[in-house]
């Protein structure tokens, strides 16, 4: 029961987005559904499997990967160029 509530709470932003798109485009976007639905399902499946395998959410995994790339780049380049290319690290 607890998992269902969290999924419903997270989908509220999706409902607002879909309502805005529906109001703007009416049925014109409906013909894209056969193409986009399988792609959306595949992306969701990849995200779910990644989260299950690692035990961490996709956003945190992406942040960790980007920060590791930025830190490796810092070792190879001089500091002034690195500051220009990579934003400051956010403390979490």
N, C-alpha and C positions, 0 to 999 in steps of 0.2 A: 504494500500500500504506500509506503514511504517513497519508493522509487517512482511510482506513478505521479505523485504530487509534484516531485521535483521536475519531471519531464513536462508536465502541464505548465508549471511556472516559467520554465525556460522558453516555452513556445509562444508566449504572449507577444514578444517582439516580432515573431514571424507572422502572427495573425494581423498585427497592425500593418506590416509591410505588404502582405497579400491583399489587404483591404484597399490600401492606397493604389497599388498597381491595378487592381480590378476596377477601381473608380476611374483611373486614368485611361486604361486601354480596353475596358469592357471584354468582349470575347475575342479580340484580335490576337491575343497572346495564346489562346487555347490551341492553336495549330502547332505551337512549339512544344507542347507537352509530350508527345510521343518520342521526341528526340531528347529533351532535357530530363525527363523523369528517370530513365535508366542511368544517366550520368550522375544525377543527384543521389540515386540509391547507391551507386558504386562509391562515390566519395564518402557518403555516410558509413558504408560498410568498412572502408579503409580506416576511417577515423575510429570507429568502434573497435576494430581489431587491434589497432595500434595502442589504444587506451587499455584494452584488456591485456595485451602482451607486456606492456611496460608498467602498468599500474598508475599511470600519470595522464593528465589531460593533454590534448593536442597542443593547446596554446602554450603550456609550460614547456613541452618538449621542443616546440619551435623556438621559443625564447632562448632556451638552453643552447640549442644548436647555433643560432645566430650569434649569441654572445661568445661561444667558443671560436667561431670564425673570426669575430672581431678581435678577440684576444690573440689569436694566431697571427692575424694581420698586423697587430701592434708590434709583435716581435720582429717582423720582417721589414717594416717600413720605419721611417723616422717619425717621431711623435707629432710633428706639426701637420704632416699629410694625413695621419690617422685621425686627428681631431676634425679635420675638414670633411673626411669621408664617412665616419661612423659617429652617430650621436652618443652623448654621454650615457653611461650605464645607469640604469634605474635600479635603485635599491628596493628589494622586496622582502 
